[in-house]
């Protein structure tokens, strides 16, 4: 299925590019998230007209992403969780929890789908987490899980 990209998408293409992708990927992700349009003659003409505008918007998003990157880059955040004697957590730390922590500590809203722990956080210790802020801007943070004292 041919689509026209409305924004830069990592490993897929850049603004205004007409690409051929699988029908499901186009319908369920690109078109539903307003990242692309079906490549009809009318849409191609329309995208040509608004290409500069889209590029400006993308540059603004990139600037915002860089500001967030400077604010949180290589920072360490602590999360208290209940743990066993073997230093394993009851449950695990999910991206939604990391997103809430960043909003609480830094006042930054980051979609949980953009947060990728290098491995599942199921024990006490330090874990590297990759945060995709923009198709061209990524940053790394460290999540430290510490034991929450038993409530008596």
Backbone as ProteinMPNN parsed JSONL, in Angstrom:
{"seq_chain_A": "XXXXXXXXXXXXXXXXXXXXXXXXXXXXXXXXXXXXXXXXXXXXXXXXXXXXXXXXXXXXXXXXXXXXXXXXXXXXXXXXXXXXXXXXXXXXXXXXXXXXXXXXXXXXXXXXXXXXXXXXXXXXXXXXXXXXXXXXXXXXXXXXXXXXXXXX", "coords_chain_A": {"N_chain_A": [[0.845, -1.178, 0.0], [0.629, 2.17, -0.876], [1.721, 5.081, 0.757], [1.852, 8.519, 1.907], [4.215, 10.109, 3.837], [3.639, 12.127, 6.681], [5.224, 12.996, 8.661], [8.586, 12.628, 9.993], [9.544, 9.311, 10.294], [11.172, 6.973, 12.159], [13.355, 4.642, 10.677], [11.606, 4.266, 8.576], [10.899, 6.46, 6.839], [11.046, 9.899, 5.539], [9.457, 13.182, 5.856], [6.893, 13.839, 3.48], [7.672, 11.861, 1.757], [6.892, 9.221, -0.486], [5.991, 6.074, 0.222], [6.064, 2.459, 0.137], [4.272, 0.338, 2.042], [3.26, -2.364, 4.236], [-0.187, -3.196, 4.25], [-1.561, -3.427, 6.753], [0.222, -2.177, 8.582], [0.182, 0.399, 7.551], [-2.576, 1.108, 7.822], [-3.186, 0.548, 10.585], [-1.202, 1.822, 12.063], [0.406, 4.038, 10.826], [-1.553, 5.683, 9.405], [-3.645, 5.828, 11.29], [-2.412, 7.151, 13.41], [-1.982, 9.61, 12.373], [0.393, 9.944, 10.938], [0.757, 9.498, 8.338], [-0.712, 9.637, 5.003], [-3.063, 8.119, 2.744], [-1.813, 7.408, -0.462], [-3.112, 9.076, -2.726], [-3.858, 10.825, -5.823], [-4.875, 13.387, -5.244], [-4.122, 13.7, -2.528], [-1.327, 13.618, -2.777], [-0.809, 16.003, -4.174], [-1.743, 17.817, -2.264], [-0.017, 17.355, -0.078], [2.395, 18.181, -1.179], [1.943, 20.921, -1.236], [1.804, 21.552, 1.509], [4.233, 20.78, 2.508], [6.487, 22.335, 3.38], [5.422, 23.524, 5.653], [4.949, 21.278, 7.235], [7.583, 20.45, 7.602], [8.552, 22.555, 9.156], [7.005, 22.228, 11.48], [7.978, 19.75, 12.259], [10.642, 20.422, 12.82], [10.235, 22.083, 15.022], [9.177, 20.243, 16.84], [11.426, 18.666, 17.09], [13.206, 20.476, 18.298], [11.933, 20.848, 20.802], [12.16, 18.222, 21.725], [14.937, 18.07, 21.963], [15.367, 19.908, 24.04], [14.078, 18.583, 26.158], [15.702, 16.336, 26.175], [18.168, 17.451, 27.015], [17.434, 18.098, 29.594], [16.876, 15.651, 30.904], [18.907, 13.847, 30.291], [21.053, 11.137, 30.937], [20.349, 11.084, 33.64], [19.593, 9.925, 36.98], [16.956, 8.128, 38.316], [14.965, 7.258, 41.1], [13.013, 4.486, 42.131], [10.808, 3.231, 44.458], [10.068, -0.002, 45.491], [8.264, -2.888, 46.609], [10.092, -5.705, 47.699], [11.528, -9.054, 47.514], [13.471, -11.229, 49.711], [15.505, -12.049, 48.082], [16.177, -9.902, 46.56], [14.411, -9.49, 44.465], [11.727, -8.027, 42.663], [8.261, -7.569, 43.592], [6.272, -7.995, 41.092], [6.906, -5.762, 38.312], [8.778, -2.936, 36.994], [7.112, -0.855, 34.923], [6.912, 0.862, 31.683], [4.828, 2.807, 31.904], [4.88, 3.514, 34.58], [7.422, 4.654, 34.754], [7.017, 6.815, 33.074], [5.118, 8.294, 34.579], [6.742, 8.907, 36.771], [8.705, 10.576, 35.574], [7.063, 12.704, 34.861], [6.251, 13.575, 37.357], [8.713, 14.256, 38.67], [10.147, 15.908, 36.811], [8.273, 17.319, 35.392], [7.618, 16.64, 32.828], [5.854, 15.364, 30.122], [5.836, 12.215, 28.824], [5.045, 9.861, 26.454], [4.283, 6.549, 27.381], [4.809, 4.562, 25.436], [7.077, 5.403, 24.199], [9.128, 4.842, 25.825], [11.73, 2.662, 26.498], [12.894, 0.12, 28.281], [16.143, -1.378, 28.651], [16.287, -3.989, 29.505], [13.896, -6.139, 31.159], [12.65, -4.723, 34.146], [12.925, -6.217, 36.959], [14.133, -6.633, 39.346], [16.074, -5.43, 42.192], [18.27, -2.618, 41.764], [20.302, -0.893, 39.257], [19.061, 0.219, 36.133], [19.317, 0.685, 32.653], [17.488, 2.864, 30.57], [16.004, 3.543, 27.517], [14.872, 6.472, 25.964], [12.782, 7.534, 23.514], [12.509, 10.493, 22.067], [12.023, 11.812, 19.731], [12.033, 11.213, 16.177], [14.683, 11.553, 15.532], [15.952, 12.078, 17.9], [17.155, 10.701, 20.784], [17.488, 9.591, 24.17], [19.213, 8.532, 27.142], [18.308, 7.238, 30.279], [18.719, 6.424, 33.774], [17.214, 4.039, 35.778], [16.827, 3.424, 39.102], [16.031, 0.852, 41.185], [14.875, 0.613, 44.402], [14.578, -0.924, 47.634], [11.473, -0.934, 49.23], [10.601, -0.177, 52.443], [9.089, -2.442, 54.736], [5.734, -1.858, 55.634], [4.622, -1.155, 58.811]], "CA_chain_A": [[0.0, 0.0, 0.0], [1.431, 3.385, -0.957], [1.307, 6.17, 1.629], [2.723, 9.691, 1.955], [4.518, 10.398, 5.236], [3.384, 13.494, 7.141], [6.303, 13.33, 9.576], [9.708, 11.691, 9.935], [9.325, 8.092, 11.069], [12.441, 6.248, 12.213], [13.503, 3.403, 9.903], [10.558, 4.152, 7.561], [11.12, 7.496, 5.844], [10.938, 11.282, 5.998], [8.279, 13.96, 5.462], [6.584, 14.001, 2.068], [8.131, 10.701, 0.994], [5.864, 8.236, -0.827], [6.596, 4.767, 0.492], [5.215, 1.29, 0.012], [4.316, -0.428, 3.291], [2.202, -3.362, 4.35], [-1.513, -2.617, 4.461], [-1.86, -3.369, 8.194], [1.091, -1.153, 9.182], [-0.336, 1.687, 7.08], [-3.891, 1.383, 8.416], [-3.23, 0.476, 12.04], [-0.229, 2.676, 12.741], [0.724, 5.299, 10.159], [-2.731, 6.519, 9.12], [-4.41, 6.054, 12.523], [-1.672, 8.093, 14.269], [-1.768, 10.808, 11.56], [1.783, 10.035, 10.492], [0.753, 9.311, 6.881], [-1.974, 9.673, 4.261], [-3.127, 7.228, 1.587], [-1.189, 8.116, -1.589], [-3.965, 9.331, -3.896], [-3.365, 11.988, -6.566], [-5.252, 14.598, -4.505], [-3.29, 13.792, -1.33], [0.045, 13.926, -3.193], [-0.792, 17.443, -4.461], [-1.937, 18.538, -1.01], [1.197, 17.225, 0.725], [3.398, 19.045, -1.806], [1.65, 22.293, -0.805], [2.044, 21.768, 2.939], [5.5, 20.143, 2.878], [7.307, 23.264, 4.179], [4.759, 23.673, 6.95], [5.214, 20.034, 7.975], [8.995, 20.475, 7.975], [8.665, 23.51, 10.275], [6.437, 21.569, 12.66], [8.913, 18.697, 12.648], [11.8, 21.083, 13.43], [9.806, 22.531, 16.349], [9.11, 19.04, 17.676], [12.809, 18.255, 17.328], [13.752, 21.423, 19.295], [11.335, 20.479, 22.086], [12.766, 16.947, 22.113], [16.31, 18.353, 22.396], [15.282, 20.541, 25.363], [13.779, 17.508, 27.107], [16.904, 15.499, 26.239], [19.142, 18.136, 27.87], [16.928, 18.102, 30.96], [16.864, 14.327, 31.558], [19.988, 12.984, 29.8], [21.922, 10.426, 31.893], [19.95, 11.289, 35.034], [19.217, 8.728, 37.713], [15.673, 8.263, 39.009], [14.753, 6.13, 42.01], [11.648, 3.988, 42.317], [10.735, 2.318, 45.605], [9.153, -1.116, 45.248], [8.361, -4.005, 47.547], [10.945, -6.749, 47.126], [11.742, -10.266, 48.31], [14.813, -11.3, 50.306], [16.447, -12.297, 46.972], [16.253, -8.647, 45.804], [13.525, -9.487, 43.3], [10.544, -7.197, 42.907], [6.92, -8.121, 43.422], [5.866, -7.309, 39.867], [8.04, -5.151, 37.629], [8.605, -1.514, 36.696], [6.639, -0.726, 33.543], [7.09, 2.199, 31.098], [3.831, 3.759, 32.407], [5.369, 3.963, 35.881], [8.56, 5.535, 34.467], [6.401, 8.024, 32.513], [4.541, 9.038, 35.711], [7.874, 9.387, 37.561], [9.286, 11.711, 34.852], [6.12, 13.817, 34.941], [6.291, 14.015, 38.742], [10.011, 14.853, 39.018], [10.632, 16.899, 35.851], [7.163, 18.03, 34.765], [7.689, 16.306, 31.401], [4.946, 14.279, 29.729], [6.387, 11.349, 27.788], [4.179, 8.722, 26.193], [4.935, 5.286, 27.781], [5.247, 3.767, 24.284], [8.384, 5.911, 23.774], [10.101, 4.451, 26.852], [12.147, 1.283, 26.261], [13.935, -0.405, 29.17], [17.046, -2.28, 27.937], [15.781, -5.311, 29.875], [12.796, -5.994, 32.098], [13.068, -4.3, 35.483], [12.241, -7.143, 37.869], [14.912, -6.796, 40.569], [16.661, -4.187, 42.697], [19.5, -2.254, 41.069], [20.24, 0.168, 38.245], [18.689, -0.251, 34.804], [19.333, 1.709, 31.622], [16.219, 2.98, 29.857], [16.097, 4.393, 26.331], [13.673, 7.284, 25.771], [12.703, 8.079, 22.154], [11.8, 11.764, 22.152], [11.745, 12.257, 18.357], [12.627, 10.211, 15.287], [16.133, 11.767, 15.476], [16.46, 12.414, 19.235], [16.979, 9.68, 21.822], [18.337, 9.819, 25.327], [19.305, 7.404, 28.064], [18.213, 7.561, 31.696], [18.952, 5.251, 34.603], [16.192, 3.824, 36.8], [17.347, 2.635, 40.235], [14.956, 0.314, 42.017], [15.328, 0.403, 45.783], [13.606, -1.645, 48.439], [10.54, -0.156, 50.043], [10.553, -0.812, 53.762], [7.791, -3.031, 55.08], [4.895, -0.949, 56.415], [4.246, -1.877, 60.051]], "C_chain_A": [[0.892, 1.243, 0.0], [0.831, 4.472, -0.065], [2.303, 7.319, 1.532], [2.95, 10.011, 3.427], [4.297, 11.87, 5.557], [4.402, 13.93, 8.183], [7.416, 12.301, 9.441], [9.407, 10.502, 10.841], [10.594, 7.266, 10.989], [12.352, 4.922, 11.477], [12.414, 3.209, 8.84], [10.781, 5.178, 6.465], [10.954, 8.886, 6.421], [9.714, 11.971, 5.397], [8.125, 14.047, 3.943], [6.976, 12.829, 1.187], [6.954, 9.757, 0.728], [6.518, 6.868, -0.695], [5.559, 3.667, 0.327], [5.36, 0.473, 1.293], [3.184, -1.445, 3.296], [0.9, -2.689, 4.763], [-1.838, -2.437, 5.956], [-1.066, -2.291, 8.9], [0.573, 0.234, 8.813], [-1.629, 2.038, 7.813], [-3.84, 1.504, 9.933], [-2.267, 1.415, 12.745], [-0.074, 4.031, 12.056], [-0.492, 6.208, 9.977], [-3.507, 6.83, 10.404], [-3.731, 7.056, 13.455], [-1.335, 9.39, 13.528], [-0.31, 11.028, 11.178], [1.861, 9.904, 8.969], [-0.659, 9.445, 6.324], [-1.906, 8.649, 3.139], [-2.642, 8.016, 0.371], [-2.107, 8.208, -2.807], [-3.419, 10.574, -4.6], [-3.664, 13.29, -5.829], [-4.352, 14.796, -3.286], [-1.851, 14.155, -1.678], [0.164, 15.428, -3.462], [-0.879, 18.255, -3.174], [-0.671, 18.513, -0.158], [2.317, 18.083, 0.137], [3.22, 20.488, -1.336], [2.07, 22.531, 0.653], [3.368, 21.171, 3.429], [6.365, 21.052, 3.763], [6.733, 23.42, 5.586], [5.038, 22.453, 7.843], [6.658, 19.995, 8.456], [9.22, 21.4, 9.164], [8.166, 22.873, 11.565], [7.39, 20.508, 13.188], [10.142, 19.297, 13.331], [11.467, 21.576, 14.842], [9.733, 21.35, 17.321], [10.514, 18.58, 18.056], [13.456, 19.16, 18.38], [13.246, 21.083, 20.686], [11.974, 19.195, 22.614], [14.191, 17.172, 22.62], [16.326, 19.01, 23.774], [15.016, 19.498, 26.446], [15.007, 16.626, 27.288], [17.939, 16.132, 27.159], [18.742, 18.076, 29.339], [17.081, 16.744, 31.654], [18.04, 13.418, 31.198], [20.858, 12.441, 30.942], [21.579, 10.674, 33.358], [19.541, 9.96, 35.648], [17.914, 9.007, 38.461], [15.458, 7.028, 39.866], [13.273, 5.786, 42.11], [11.686, 3.005, 43.484], [9.684, 1.258, 45.319], [9.323, -2.146, 46.359], [9.187, -5.105, 46.903], [11.08, -7.931, 48.077], [13.135, -10.209, 48.932], [15.88, -11.486, 49.226], [16.633, -11.061, 46.101], [15.437, -8.657, 44.518], [12.265, -8.716, 43.653], [9.273, -8.025, 42.834], [6.344, -7.36, 42.229], [7.098, -6.731, 39.195], [7.742, -3.676, 37.388], [8.281, -1.388, 35.213], [6.893, 0.689, 33.013], [6.081, 3.234, 31.599], [4.274, 4.345, 33.75], [6.53, 4.948, 35.706], [8.042, 6.869, 33.929], [5.835, 8.901, 33.629], [5.648, 9.649, 36.567], [8.498, 10.621, 36.905], [8.367, 12.934, 34.933], [6.14, 14.438, 36.339], [7.561, 14.817, 39.045], [10.401, 16.02, 38.123], [9.524, 17.739, 35.227], [7.111, 17.793, 33.259], [6.734, 15.152, 31.114], [5.583, 13.497, 28.587], [5.481, 10.134, 27.672], [4.909, 7.43, 26.583], [5.44, 4.447, 26.602], [6.621, 4.215, 23.772], [9.496, 5.514, 24.744], [10.424, 2.966, 26.685], [13.253, 0.867, 27.239], [14.814, -1.393, 28.396], [16.727, -3.739, 28.266], [14.692, -5.106, 30.916], [13.31, -5.672, 33.49], [12.285, -5.12, 36.5], [13.01, -7.354, 39.173], [15.444, -5.446, 41.02], [17.94, -3.89, 41.92], [19.277, -1.127, 40.076], [19.953, -0.425, 36.869], [18.702, 0.912, 33.826], [18.012, 1.672, 30.864], [16.414, 3.965, 28.707], [14.775, 5.144, 26.172], [13.738, 7.895, 24.375], [11.864, 9.348, 22.197], [11.333, 12.258, 20.786], [12.4, 11.227, 17.458], [14.149, 10.364, 15.199], [16.755, 12.054, 16.839], [16.108, 11.313, 20.222], [17.855, 10.06, 23.0], [18.248, 8.604, 26.251], [19.112, 7.933, 29.484], [18.461, 6.275, 32.47], [17.85, 5.196, 35.658], [16.806, 2.92, 37.868], [16.161, 2.16, 41.062], [15.535, 0.059, 43.4], [14.208, -0.217, 46.584], [12.758, -0.694, 49.248], [10.421, -0.884, 51.363], [9.153, -1.352, 54.031], [7.003, -2.033, 55.942], [4.376, -1.718, 57.63], [3.021, -1.273, 60.669]], "O_chain_A": [[1.816, 1.34, 0.807], [-0.366, 4.753, -0.107], [3.45, 7.126, 1.129], [1.992, 10.168, 4.183], [4.714, 12.749, 4.804], [4.445, 15.103, 8.554], [7.224, 11.237, 8.853], [9.057, 10.671, 12.009], [11.045, 6.901, 9.903], [11.387, 4.174, 11.637], [12.298, 2.127, 8.265], [10.846, 4.822, 5.288], [10.75, 9.053, 7.624], [9.027, 11.412, 4.542], [9.089, 14.294, 3.219], [6.649, 12.804, 0.001], [6.124, 9.524, 1.607], [7.47, 6.546, -1.405], [4.352, 3.906, 0.371], [6.444, -0.026, 1.595], [2.272, -1.39, 2.471], [0.899, -1.729, 5.534], [-2.34, -1.387, 6.356], [-1.61, -1.563, 9.73], [0.529, 1.133, 9.653], [-1.762, 3.134, 8.359], [-4.386, 2.449, 10.504], [-2.486, 1.771, 13.903], [-0.392, 5.063, 12.648], [-0.455, 7.378, 10.359], [-3.973, 7.953, 10.592], [-4.414, 7.743, 14.215], [-0.507, 10.175, 13.989], [0.158, 12.165, 11.105], [2.907, 10.167, 8.375], [-1.651, 9.379, 7.05], [-0.824, 8.342, 2.637], [-3.024, 9.173, 0.195], [-1.908, 7.505, -3.798], [-2.602, 11.297, -4.03], [-2.826, 14.19, -5.785], [-3.876, 15.902, -3.029], [-1.216, 14.921, -0.952], [1.127, 16.059, -3.027], [-0.18, 19.254, -3.011], [-0.29, 19.531, 0.419], [3.109, 18.656, 0.886], [4.194, 21.192, -1.07], [2.62, 23.581, 0.984], [3.594, 21.07, 4.635], [6.912, 20.603, 4.771], [7.467, 23.444, 6.574], [5.322, 22.583, 9.033], [6.935, 19.563, 9.575], [9.984, 21.076, 10.073], [8.815, 22.963, 12.607], [7.589, 20.376, 14.396], [10.633, 18.744, 14.315], [12.299, 21.502, 15.745], [10.169, 21.446, 18.468], [10.762, 18.161, 19.187], [14.173, 18.675, 19.255], [14.022, 21.034, 21.64], [12.29, 19.09, 23.799], [14.612, 16.542, 23.59], [17.196, 18.71, 24.591], [15.637, 19.516, 27.509], [15.324, 16.213, 28.403], [18.528, 15.444, 27.992], [19.597, 18.012, 30.222], [17.379, 16.685, 32.847], [18.156, 12.324, 31.75], [21.331, 13.194, 31.793], [22.43, 10.493, 34.229], [19.195, 9.007, 34.951], [17.796, 10.014, 39.159], [15.724, 5.904, 39.44], [12.408, 6.661, 42.166], [12.486, 2.07, 43.499], [8.553, 1.573, 44.95], [10.388, -2.257, 46.966], [9.02, -5.411, 45.723], [10.791, -7.832, 49.27], [13.886, -9.259, 48.708], [17.037, -11.12, 49.433], [17.193, -11.16, 45.009], [15.739, -7.914, 43.584], [11.797, -8.747, 44.791], [9.201, -9.032, 42.129], [5.97, -6.195, 42.361], [8.217, -7.162, 39.474], [6.611, -3.221, 37.554], [9.079, -1.768, 34.357], [7.07, 1.618, 33.801], [6.419, 4.412, 31.713], [4.066, 5.529, 34.018], [6.615, 5.949, 36.417], [8.562, 7.928, 34.282], [6.046, 10.114, 33.63], [5.516, 10.779, 37.037], [8.789, 11.603, 37.587], [8.84, 14.063, 35.058], [6.057, 15.657, 36.492], [7.497, 15.912, 39.604], [10.929, 17.02, 38.61], [9.801, 18.76, 34.599], [6.621, 18.634, 32.506], [6.786, 14.106, 31.762], [5.839, 14.045, 27.515], [5.187, 9.464, 28.662], [6.046, 7.227, 26.158], [6.403, 3.696, 26.755], [7.259, 3.497, 23.003], [10.667, 5.814, 24.51], [9.533, 2.117, 26.722], [14.417, 1.22, 27.046], [14.306, -2.162, 27.58], [16.877, -4.62, 27.419], [14.576, -4.024, 31.492], [14.281, -6.267, 33.96], [11.156, -4.788, 36.86], [12.6, -8.156, 40.013], [15.288, -4.442, 40.326], [18.619, -4.812, 41.468], [18.222, -0.493, 40.049], [20.529, -1.444, 36.489], [18.175, 1.986, 34.114], [17.485, 0.603, 30.554], [16.92, 5.071, 28.896], [13.699, 4.548, 26.233], [14.639, 8.681, 24.08], [10.644, 9.283, 22.347], [10.373, 13.023, 20.687], [13.234, 10.446, 17.916], [14.839, 9.414, 14.831], [17.966, 12.255, 16.929], [14.937, 11.024, 20.469], [18.849, 10.77, 22.841], [17.341, 7.778, 26.15], [19.686, 8.959, 29.849], [18.422, 5.18, 31.91], [17.586, 6.183, 36.344], [17.245, 1.806, 37.583], [15.385, 2.966, 41.575], [16.55, -0.621, 43.55], [13.032, -0.057, 46.257], [13.266, 0.236, 49.875], [10.166, -2.088, 51.389], [8.158, -0.773, 53.594], [7.553, -1.438, 56.869], [3.774, -2.784, 57.499], [2.559, -1.743, 61.709]]}, "name": "protein", "num_of_chains": 1, "seq": "XXXXXXXXXXXXXXXXXXXXXXXXXXXXXXXXXXXXXXXXXXXXXXXXXXXXXXXXXXXXXXXXXXXXXXXXXXXXXXXXXXXXXXXXXXXXXXXXXXXXXXXXXXXXXXXXXXXXXXXXXXXXXXXXXXXXXXXXXXXXXXXXXXXXXXXX"}
